[in-house]
Amino acid sequence: MNYIKCLLNDAANVPIDADPHSYKIHLPPWYDEAKFKRGQKFFLDNFAAGFLASLCGLLVVFAIPSILEILIFTQRSSTPATAYRRYILTILHTLKWYTAELKPGTDCWKSLEYVRRIHAVSSKQANASNSKMLVSQKDVAITQFGFIGYVVINHSKLGIPYDEEGLDALVHVWRTIGYMIGLEDRFNICTDSFSTTKRRMVTLNEQIIRPALLAPSADFVHMSKAMIHGLWCFNTLLNYDAFLFVTRRLSDVPGHYYWKDEPRDGSRAEYQQLGWYSRVVLYMMIGVHEVLFSYALVRWYFNWQSTLNVYVFNRFFPWLAILMHGVRTAYVRIVY
């Protein structure tokens, strides 16, 4: 609880960088290269499941008012077309962190420099427009949860086999990433202890994420639908109602149980209120992740399929994106 109080009070008033030109990116003193590479491998071994967790995590950040204000202010993700470009770019940057070496001059290093600079610039511009707006240490820590939190606290619902050594290494990856994009150690949700990190994430989910997902704002609905509709051409199984259900399920929101043998919390079964198509998509998502992913061969197939989609179809043949958003929007490349 002390960490959450510190996050909500102190971290909320500290910008990620006061000046976008005053910092120099460097490795943390506690960085462990072997552990970092082990964490990268763990994610790639569970790529499809980790990818779903990250997309659900994007919905989570929309539920946090201070983050949502910045996203609306930047005007780069409020329509399906702009959301497509922004979040495909986010996916491409994230993959650099999981696949490239973390050394000066590598794609991973340049990507982290770029992200830190963009955060600092956005914070400075937002603060100049409204003195109460900034990209704070709190916002970045919650965004950290968006990328890794569900993998740590609800890995079984994602279809990720429990491997504490692998999870601990993945935590080290995100502890390092947080540090390098400007997050102070005292606010970093990832620590040098897996058990401490998990407790922080469980508490953050209980105290901040779950309540926010229970009563989302109209702006949350607008921005999250823009993301889902924009990325539909990237993954045609993206359905807003099914995806929101899965996200709430990962946060253990009341009423979001699915299997008959799951504990009931006295709330109605929310999936029964969904339309028929959303229920079909939900059945496929939960069936694949919570049942079929128990088989290593199935996980390998979906990892391969997801990798093919990112590196081949999206890079060379984004034909659905071309039909939906036009040629100029469909092709997304990282430019440092």
PEBELRA-V455808 format. One record per helix or strand of 3 or more residues. SS is the DSSP state (H for helix, E for strand). FROM is the first residue (numbers start at 1). TO is the last residue. If there is no record, write none. Layout:
BEGIN
SS,FROM,TO  SS,FROM,TO
END
This chain:
BEGIN
H,2,9  H,11,13  H,33,45  H,47,62  H,65,74  H,80,99  H,107,129  H,137,153  H,155,158  H,164,180  H,194,214  H,218,231  H,240,250  H,270,273  H,276,290  H,292,294  H,296,316  H,319,325  H,327,330
END
